[in-house]
């Protein structure tokens, strides 16, 4: 599975704690993240993470493009709904893309844990089948 990680500045430490706690599960998957989040999580956990631009410079849009191309299976986005900085991009666009493309998304620790447990049990294996079917349809000649 391809998992994208994004965290607002005030939630980066929470993302590090989450990824540390579930590094055994996360290490079995392909991870990508916005720049600062990816760098901090990789340094703290040793996880291999493809890093895009920082969020305010287009990293969220890069992940959004991957979602639009069905190249992301799961999004974990720890956002701060009460103290959003003006320099942080509006998360509504990427959340809308997840809804459009039926991508499971967690915006808080509790939901992220539920998705990780489901992923570990195999409850999200249908995502692989969906992606294979979409690829066959899109690349059928």
TORGUMI-351620 format. One record per residue: x, y, z negated of N, C-alpha, C in turn; residue number from 1. Coordinates in Angstrom, 1 decimal. Example, Ala and Ser with C-alpha at 12.3 -4.5 7.8 and 13.67 -1.06 7.14 Angstrom:
BEGIN
((13.2, -5.7, -7.8), (12.3, -4.5, -7.8), (13.2, -3.3, -7.8), 1)
((12.8, -2.2, -7.1), (13.7, -1.1, -7.1), (12.9, 0.0, -7.9), 2)
END
This chain:
BEGIN
((0.8, -1.2, 0.0), (0.0, 0.0, 0.0), (0.9, 1.2, 0.0), 1)
((0.4, 2.3, 0.6), (1.0, 3.6, 0.6), (0.3, 4.5, -0.3), 2)
((1.1, 4.9, -1.3), (0.5, 5.7, -2.4), (1.2, 7.1, -2.4), 3)
((0.3, 8.2, -2.4), (0.8, 9.5, -2.5), (0.7, 10.1, -3.9), 4)
((1.7, 10.8, -4.3), (1.7, 11.4, -5.6), (1.8, 12.9, -5.5), 5)
((0.9, 13.7, -6.2), (1.0, 15.1, -6.2), (0.7, 15.5, -7.7), 6)
((1.4, 16.5, -8.2), (1.1, 17.1, -9.5), (1.3, 18.6, -9.6), 7)
((0.3, 19.3, -10.1), (0.5, 20.7, -10.4), (1.7, 20.8, -11.4), 8)
((2.3, 22.0, -11.5), (3.4, 22.2, -12.3), (3.1, 21.8, -13.8), 9)
((2.0, 22.1, -14.3), (1.7, 21.8, -15.7), (1.3, 20.3, -15.9), 10)
((1.3, 19.6, -14.8), (1.0, 18.1, -14.9), (2.1, 17.2, -14.5), 11)
((3.3, 17.8, -14.1), (4.4, 17.0, -13.7), (4.9, 16.1, -14.7), 12)
((5.0, 16.5, -16.0), (5.4, 15.6, -17.0), (4.5, 14.5, -17.2), 13)
((3.2, 14.7, -17.1), (2.2, 13.6, -17.2), (2.4, 12.6, -16.0), 14)
((2.7, 13.1, -14.8), (2.9, 12.2, -13.7), (4.2, 11.4, -14.0), 15)
((5.2, 12.0, -14.5), (6.4, 11.2, -14.9), (6.1, 10.1, -15.9), 16)
((5.3, 10.5, -16.9), (4.9, 9.5, -17.9), (4.1, 8.3, -17.3), 17)
((3.2, 8.7, -16.4), (2.3, 7.7, -15.7), (3.2, 6.8, -14.9), 18)
((4.1, 7.4, -14.1), (4.9, 6.5, -13.2), (5.9, 5.7, -14.0), 19)
((6.4, 6.2, -15.1), (7.2, 5.4, -16.0), (6.5, 4.2, -16.5), 20)
((5.3, 4.5, -17.0), (4.5, 3.4, -17.6), (4.1, 2.3, -16.6), 21)
((3.9, 2.7, -15.4), (3.4, 1.8, -14.3), (4.5, 1.5, -13.2), 22)
((5.7, 1.8, -13.6), (6.8, 1.6, -12.5), (6.8, 0.2, -12.0), 23)
((6.5, -0.8, -12.8), (6.5, -2.2, -12.3), (5.5, -2.4, -11.2), 24)
((4.4, -1.8, -11.3), (3.4, -1.9, -10.2), (3.7, -1.0, -9.1), 25)
((4.1, 0.2, -9.4), (4.3, 1.2, -8.3), (5.5, 0.8, -7.4), 26)
((6.5, 0.1, -8.0), (7.7, -0.3, -7.3), (7.4, -1.3, -6.2), 27)
((6.2, -1.9, -6.2), (5.8, -2.9, -5.2), (5.2, -2.2, -4.0), 28)
((5.1, -0.9, -4.0), (4.4, -0.2, -3.0), (5.2, 0.9, -2.4), 29)
((4.8, 1.5, -1.3), (5.5, 2.6, -0.7), (5.0, 3.9, -1.2), 30)
((5.9, 4.7, -1.8), (5.4, 5.9, -2.5), (5.9, 7.1, -1.7), 31)
((5.1, 8.2, -1.7), (5.5, 9.5, -1.2), (5.0, 10.5, -2.1), 32)
((5.6, 11.7, -2.0), (5.1, 12.8, -2.9), (5.5, 14.1, -2.4), 33)
((4.9, 15.2, -2.9), (5.4, 16.5, -2.6), (6.8, 16.6, -3.2), 34)
((7.5, 17.6, -2.8), (8.9, 17.7, -3.1), (9.3, 17.7, -4.5), 35)
((8.9, 18.6, -5.3), (9.3, 18.7, -6.7), (8.8, 17.5, -7.5), 36)
((7.5, 17.1, -7.3), (7.0, 16.0, -8.0), (7.8, 14.7, -7.6), 37)
((8.0, 14.5, -6.4), (8.8, 13.3, -6.0), (10.2, 13.3, -6.6), 38)
((10.9, 14.4, -6.5), (12.2, 14.5, -7.1), (12.2, 14.2, -8.6), 39)
((11.3, 14.8, -9.3), (11.3, 14.6, -10.8), (10.9, 13.2, -11.1), 40)
((10.0, 12.6, -10.5), (9.5, 11.2, -10.7), (10.7, 10.3, -10.4), 41)
((11.3, 10.5, -9.2), (12.4, 9.6, -8.8), (13.5, 9.6, -9.8), 42)
((13.9, 10.8, -10.2), (15.0, 10.9, -11.2), (14.7, 10.3, -12.5), 43)
((13.4, 10.4, -12.9), (13.1, 9.9, -14.2), (12.8, 8.4, -14.2), 44)
((12.4, 7.8, -13.1), (12.0, 6.4, -13.1), (12.9, 5.5, -12.2), 45)
((13.6, 6.1, -11.3), (14.4, 5.3, -10.3), (13.5, 4.7, -9.2), 46)
((12.3, 5.1, -9.1), (11.4, 4.7, -8.0), (11.9, 5.3, -6.7), 47)
((11.7, 4.5, -5.6), (12.0, 5.0, -4.3), (10.8, 5.8, -3.8), 48)
((11.0, 7.1, -3.5), (9.9, 8.0, -3.2), (10.3, 8.8, -2.0), 49)
((9.5, 8.7, -0.9), (9.7, 9.6, 0.2), (9.2, 11.0, -0.2), 50)
((10.1, 12.0, -0.1), (9.7, 13.3, -0.5), (9.4, 14.2, 0.6), 51)
((8.3, 14.9, 0.5), (7.9, 15.9, 1.5), (8.3, 17.3, 1.0), 52)
((7.9, 18.3, 1.7), (8.1, 19.7, 1.2), (7.4, 19.9, -0.1), 53)
((7.8, 21.0, -0.9), (7.1, 21.3, -2.1), (5.7, 21.7, -1.7), 54)
((4.8, 21.5, -2.7), (3.4, 21.8, -2.4), (3.1, 23.1, -1.7), 55)
((3.7, 24.2, -2.3), (3.4, 25.5, -1.8), (4.0, 25.8, -0.5), 56)
((4.9, 25.0, 0.0), (5.5, 25.2, 1.3), (5.0, 24.2, 2.4), 57)
((3.9, 23.5, 2.1), (3.4, 22.6, 3.1), (3.4, 21.1, 2.8), 58)
((3.9, 20.8, 1.6), (3.9, 19.3, 1.2), (2.5, 18.7, 1.1), 59)
((1.6, 19.4, 0.6), (0.2, 18.9, 0.5), (-0.4, 18.7, 1.9), 60)
((-0.1, 19.6, 2.8), (-0.6, 19.5, 4.1), (0.1, 18.3, 4.8), 61)
((1.4, 18.1, 4.6), (2.0, 16.9, 5.1), (1.4, 15.6, 4.7), 62)
((1.1, 15.5, 3.4), (0.4, 14.3, 2.9), (-1.0, 14.3, 3.5), 63)
((-1.7, 15.4, 3.6), (-3.0, 15.5, 4.2), (-3.0, 14.9, 5.7), 64)
((-1.9, 15.3, 6.4), (-1.8, 14.7, 7.8), (-1.7, 13.2, 7.7), 65)
((-0.9, 12.7, 6.8), (-0.8, 11.2, 6.6), (-2.1, 10.6, 6.3), 66)
((-2.9, 11.3, 5.5), (-4.3, 10.7, 5.2), (-5.1, 10.7, 6.4), 67)
((-5.1, 11.8, 7.2), (-5.8, 11.9, 8.4), (-5.5, 10.8, 9.4), 68)
((-4.2, 10.4, 9.4), (-3.8, 9.3, 10.3), (-3.8, 7.9, 9.7), 69)
((-4.6, 7.8, 8.6), (-4.8, 6.5, 7.9), (-3.4, 5.9, 7.5), 70)
((-2.5, 6.7, 7.0), (-1.2, 6.3, 6.6), (-1.0, 6.3, 5.1), 71)
((-2.1, 6.8, 4.4), (-2.1, 6.8, 2.9), (-3.3, 6.0, 2.5), 72)
((-3.0, 5.1, 1.5), (-4.1, 4.2, 1.0), (-4.7, 4.7, -0.3), 73)
((-3.9, 5.5, -1.1), (-4.3, 5.9, -2.4), (-3.6, 7.2, -2.7), 74)
((-4.4, 8.1, -3.4), (-3.8, 9.4, -3.8), (-4.0, 9.5, -5.3), 75)
((-2.9, 9.9, -5.9), (-2.9, 10.2, -7.3), (-2.5, 11.7, -7.4), 76)
((-3.4, 12.6, -7.8), (-3.2, 14.0, -7.8), (-3.5, 14.5, -9.2), 77)
((-2.5, 14.7, -10.0), (-2.8, 15.3, -11.3), (-2.8, 16.8, -11.2), 78)
((-4.0, 17.3, -11.2), (-4.2, 18.7, -11.1), (-4.6, 19.4, -12.4), 79)
((-4.4, 20.7, -12.4), (-4.8, 21.4, -13.6), (-5.9, 22.3, -13.2), 80)
((-7.2, 21.9, -13.5), (-8.3, 22.7, -13.0), (-8.5, 24.0, -13.8), 81)
((-7.9, 24.1, -15.0), (-8.1, 25.3, -15.8), (-7.1, 26.4, -15.6), 82)
((-5.9, 26.0, -15.3), (-4.8, 27.0, -15.2), (-4.0, 26.9, -13.9), 83)
((-4.8, 26.9, -12.8), (-4.1, 26.9, -11.5), (-3.4, 28.2, -11.2), 84)
((-2.1, 28.0, -10.7), (-1.3, 29.2, -10.3), (-1.7, 29.6, -8.9), 85)
((-1.6, 30.8, -8.6), (-1.9, 31.3, -7.3), (-0.9, 30.7, -6.2), 86)
((0.3, 30.3, -6.7), (1.3, 29.8, -5.8), (1.0, 28.3, -5.5), 87)
((0.1, 27.7, -6.2), (-0.3, 26.3, -5.9), (-1.4, 26.2, -4.9), 88)
((-1.2, 25.4, -3.9), (-2.2, 25.3, -2.8), (-3.6, 24.8, -3.4), 89)
((-4.6, 25.2, -2.6), (-5.9, 24.8, -3.0), (-6.1, 23.3, -2.7), 90)
((-6.5, 22.5, -3.7), (-6.5, 21.1, -3.6), (-7.8, 20.6, -2.9), 91)
((-8.8, 21.5, -2.7), (-10.0, 21.1, -2.1), (-9.9, 20.5, -0.7), 92)
((-8.9, 21.0, 0.1), (-8.8, 20.4, 1.4), (-8.3, 19.0, 1.4), 93)
((-7.3, 18.6, 0.6), (-6.9, 17.3, 0.5), (-7.9, 16.3, -0.1), 94)
((-8.6, 16.8, -1.1), (-9.7, 16.0, -1.7), (-10.8, 15.7, -0.6), 95)
((-11.1, 16.7, 0.2), (-12.1, 16.6, 1.3), (-11.6, 15.5, 2.3), 96)
((-10.3, 15.5, 2.6), (-9.8, 14.5, 3.5), (-9.9, 13.1, 2.9), 97)
((-9.7, 13.0, 1.7), (-9.8, 11.7, 1.0), (-11.3, 11.2, 1.1), 98)
((-12.2, 12.1, 0.9), (-13.6, 11.8, 1.1), (-14.0, 11.4, 2.5), 99)
((-13.5, 12.1, 3.5), (-13.7, 11.8, 4.9), (-13.2, 10.5, 5.3), 100)
((-12.0, 10.2, 4.8), (-11.3, 8.9, 5.2), (-11.4, 7.8, 4.2), 101)
((-12.3, 8.0, 3.2), (-12.5, 6.9, 2.3), (-11.3, 6.5, 1.5), 102)
((-10.5, 7.4, 1.0), (-9.3, 7.1, 0.3), (-9.5, 7.2, -1.2), 103)
((-9.3, 6.2, -1.9), (-9.4, 6.3, -3.4), (-8.5, 7.4, -3.9), 104)
((-9.0, 8.2, -4.8), (-8.2, 9.3, -5.4), (-8.4, 9.5, -6.9), 105)
((-7.4, 9.7, -7.6), (-7.4, 10.0, -9.0), (-6.9, 11.4, -9.3), 106)
((-7.6, 12.1, -10.1), (-7.2, 13.5, -10.4), (-6.9, 13.6, -11.9), 107)
((-6.9, 12.5, -12.6), (-6.6, 12.5, -14.0), (-6.0, 11.2, -14.4), 108)
((-5.4, 11.1, -15.6), (-4.7, 9.9, -16.1), (-5.6, 8.7, -16.2), 109)
((-6.8, 8.9, -16.7), (-7.7, 7.8, -16.9), (-8.1, 7.1, -15.6), 110)
((-8.5, 8.0, -14.6), (-8.8, 7.4, -13.3), (-7.6, 6.8, -12.6), 111)
((-6.5, 7.4, -12.7), (-5.2, 6.8, -12.2), (-5.0, 5.4, -12.7), 112)
((-5.1, 5.3, -14.1), (-5.0, 4.0, -14.7), (-6.0, 3.0, -14.1), 113)
((-7.2, 3.4, -14.0), (-8.2, 2.5, -13.4), (-7.8, 2.0, -12.0), 114)
((-7.4, 2.9, -11.2), (-7.0, 2.6, -9.8), (-5.7, 1.7, -9.8), 115)
((-4.8, 2.0, -10.7), (-3.6, 1.1, -10.7), (-3.9, -0.3, -11.2), 116)
((-4.8, -0.4, -12.2), (-5.2, -1.8, -12.6), (-5.9, -2.5, -11.5), 117)
((-6.8, -1.8, -10.8), (-7.5, -2.3, -9.6), (-6.5, -2.8, -8.5), 118)
((-5.6, -1.9, -8.3), (-4.5, -2.2, -7.3), (-3.8, -3.5, -7.7), 119)
((-3.4, -3.6, -8.9), (-2.6, -4.7, -9.4), (-3.5, -6.0, -9.4), 120)
((-4.8, -5.9, -9.6), (-5.6, -7.1, -9.5), (-6.0, -7.6, -8.1), 121)
((-5.7, -6.7, -7.1), (-6.1, -7.0, -5.8), (-7.4, -6.4, -5.3), 122)
((-8.0, -5.7, -6.2), (-9.4, -5.1, -5.9), (-9.4, -4.1, -4.7), 123)
((-8.2, -3.6, -4.4), (-8.1, -2.6, -3.3), (-7.5, -3.2, -2.0), 124)
((-7.4, -4.5, -2.0), (-6.9, -5.2, -0.8), (-7.7, -4.9, 0.5), 125)
((-9.0, -4.6, 0.3), (-9.8, -4.2, 1.5), (-9.2, -3.0, 2.2), 126)
((-8.4, -2.2, 1.6), (-7.8, -1.1, 2.3), (-6.8, -1.5, 3.3), 127)
((-6.1, -2.6, 3.1), (-5.2, -3.2, 4.1), (-6.0, -3.6, 5.3), 128)
((-7.1, -4.3, 5.1), (-7.9, -4.8, 6.2), (-8.5, -3.6, 7.0), 129)
((-8.9, -2.6, 6.3), (-9.5, -1.4, 6.9), (-8.4, -0.8, 7.8), 130)
((-7.2, -0.6, 7.3), (-6.1, 0.0, 8.1), (-5.8, -0.9, 9.3), 131)
((-5.7, -2.2, 9.2), (-5.4, -3.0, 10.3), (-6.5, -2.9, 11.4), 132)
((-7.8, -2.9, 10.9), (-8.9, -2.8, 11.9), (-8.9, -1.4, 12.6), 133)
((-8.6, -0.4, 11.9), (-8.5, 1.0, 12.5), (-7.3, 1.0, 13.5), 134)
((-6.2, 0.4, 13.1), (-5.1, 0.4, 14.1), (-5.4, -0.3, 15.3), 135)
((-6.1, -1.4, 15.2), (-6.5, -2.2, 16.4), (-7.4, -1.4, 17.3), 136)
((-8.3, -0.7, 16.7), (-9.3, 0.2, 17.4), (-8.6, 1.3, 18.1), 137)
((-7.7, 2.0, 17.3), (-7.0, 3.2, 17.8), (-6.0, 2.9, 18.9), 138)
((-5.4, 1.7, 18.8), (-4.3, 1.4, 19.8), (-4.7, 0.4, 20.8), 139)
((-6.0, 0.1, 20.9), (-6.5, -0.9, 21.9), (-6.4, -0.2, 23.3), 140)
((-5.9, -1.0, 24.2), (-5.7, -0.4, 25.5), (-6.7, -1.0, 26.5), 141)
END
